[in-house]
């Protein structure tokens, strides 16, 4: 006599359950990968944004209390600032390779941006005084990392 034991799964049932499990795990893996990739992209944007804001704030700091400003080239800004020792005047902001550098007087130039983003372009524009509007300097800085590029700009008016 043959005994029919129906307490387990058949081979086909097991294969169907394994296929369904693989579909669920595959979908989950895709979602996790997209979340991680999105986080990395957002971090790159944040890095560029922080670098750009820092550079703009440093240029605005240089312009604060300036007694004389000149733009000898579109990538160079020279600032004579009151309150600094003569050896630290002028402040010289210059695009050097992939860095925005700051040179104080006769000292050596120091890069202002970190390695997380490179400066692709800097444009300084001297805007002369007109009627009731004082002289100003406009600065535009463009930064790039592996996949993200962003431009930052500021216009600073001189108070004499």
C-alpha positions in Angstrom: 0.0 0.0 0.0 1.3 3.5 -1.0 1.0 6.1 1.6 0.3 9.7 0.3 2.1 12.2 2.5 0.8 15.8 1.8 2.6 17.6 4.6 5.4 19.3 2.5 5.8 21.5 -0.6 6.0 20.1 -4.1 8.9 21.0 -6.3 6.8 23.3 -8.4 5.5 25.2 -5.3 9.1 25.6 -4.0 10.3 26.9 -7.4 7.4 29.4 -7.6 8.1 30.7 -4.0 11.8 31.0 -4.8 11.0 33.0 -8.0 8.7 35.3 -6.1 11.3 35.8 -3.4 14.0 36.6 -6.1 11.7 39.2 -7.7 11.1 40.9 -4.4 14.8 40.9 -3.5 15.8 42.1 -6.9 13.3 45.0 -6.7 14.6 45.8 -3.2 18.2 45.8 -4.4 17.4 48.2 -7.2 15.7 50.6 -4.8 18.6 50.5 -2.4 21.1 51.2 -5.2 19.1 54.2 -6.4 18.9 55.6 -2.9 22.6 55.3 -2.4 23.4 56.8 -5.8 21.0 59.7 -5.2 22.7 60.4 -1.8 26.1 60.5 -3.5 24.8 63.0 -6.1 23.2 65.2 -3.5 26.4 65.2 -1.5 28.3 66.4 -4.6 25.9 69.3 -5.0 26.2 70.2 -1.3 30.0 70.1 -1.6 30.0 72.5 -4.6 27.5 74.7 -2.9 29.5 75.0 0.3 32.7 75.7 -1.6 31.0 78.4 -3.7 29.5 80.2 -0.8 32.8 80.1 1.1 34.6 81.7 -1.9 32.0 84.4 -2.4 32.1 85.2 1.4 35.9 85.4 1.2 35.7 87.9 -1.7 33.1 89.9 0.2 35.4 89.9 3.3 38.2 91.2 1.1 36.0 94.0 -0.2 34.8 95.0 3.2 36.8 98.2 4.2 38.5 98.4 0.8 40.1 101.8 0.1 41.1 100.9 -3.5 40.1 98.2 -5.9 41.4 97.3 -9.3 40.8 94.5 -11.8 44.1 94.2 -13.8 42.7 91.1 -15.6 39.3 89.5 -15.6 40.6 86.6 -13.4 42.5 88.9 -10.9 41.2 91.3 -8.3 43.5 93.6 -6.4 42.2 95.2 -3.1 43.9 97.7 -0.9 42.3 97.4 2.5 42.4 99.8 5.4 43.4 98.3 8.8 45.9 95.8 7.3 49.7 96.1 7.9 51.5 97.4 4.8 53.1 94.0 4.2 49.7 92.4 3.8 48.4 95.0 1.2 47.2 94.5 -1.4 45.0 91.4 -1.2 45.2 89.6 -4.6 42.5 87.2 -5.6 43.6 85.2 -8.7 42.5 82.2 -10.6 45.5 79.8 -10.7 44.9 76.5 -12.4 41.8 75.0 -10.8 42.1 77.1 -7.6 41.1 80.6 -6.5 44.1 81.9 -4.6 44.6 84.7 -2.1 47.9 86.5 -1.8 48.4 89.0 1.0 51.0 91.6 0.0 54.3 90.0 -0.6 53.3 86.6 0.9 52.7 83.5 -1.1 49.4 82.7 -2.7 47.2 80.3 -0.8 44.4 78.3 -2.5 41.0 79.1 -1.0 39.0 76.1 -2.4 39.5 72.6 -1.2 40.1 69.5 -3.3 36.4 68.6 -3.3 35.6 71.1 -6.1 37.7 72.8 -8.7 37.3 76.4 -9.9 36.6 76.3 -13.7 36.3 80.1 -14.1 36.4 83.4 -12.3 35.4 86.7 -13.7 35.9 90.0 -11.8 34.2 93.1 -13.3 34.9 96.6 -12.1 31.8 98.7 -12.2 32.6 102.4 -12.1 30.6 104.9 -10.0 27.7 106.5 -11.9 25.7 109.4 -10.4 24.4 108.3 -7.0 25.7 104.7 -7.4 29.1 104.0 -5.8 31.8 102.0 -7.5 31.3 98.2 -7.3 32.9 94.9 -8.2 31.0 92.0 -9.5 32.6 88.5 -9.0 31.4 85.3 -10.7 32.9 82.0 -9.7 32.1 78.7 -11.4 32.9 75.5 -9.5 32.8 71.9 -10.7 33.3 68.5 -9.2 33.0 65.1 -10.9 29.4 65.6 -12.1 28.0 68.9 -10.9 28.8 72.5 -12.0 27.4 75.6 -10.4 28.1 79.4 -10.7 28.0 81.9 -7.8 28.1 85.6 -8.0 28.1 88.7 -5.9 28.3 92.4 -6.4 30.0 94.5 -3.7 29.7 98.3 -3.5 32.7 100.3 -2.2 32.1 102.6 0.7 34.7 105.3 0.8 
